[in-house]
Amino acid sequence: MKTLRVQYFAILREQRGQAEETLSTTAGDAAALYEELRAKHGFTLPVARLRAAVNGEFAAWPAPLKDGDEVVFIPPVAGG
């Protein structure tokens, strides 16, 4: 079990109802963590539409997570 800090932006923040949370998980990588959170919070975006950053750097979905990591899920953003 590891403790992670997760931040949400844009539609994910709206769907979660908050910008961040600290949680305990057994997820081994960012993809597994997102799928766990998607089931728990009802996120509508599939993992293929997101980017993940771990400790301030973009990360590949299968990169392993460690206790204390900060994970950010970044949805597509429309600009203008």
Secondary structure, 3 states (H helix, E strand, C coil): CEEEEEEECHHHHHHHCCCEEEEEECCCEHHHHHHHHHHHHCCCCCHHHCEEEECCEEECCCCECCCCCEEEEECCCCCC
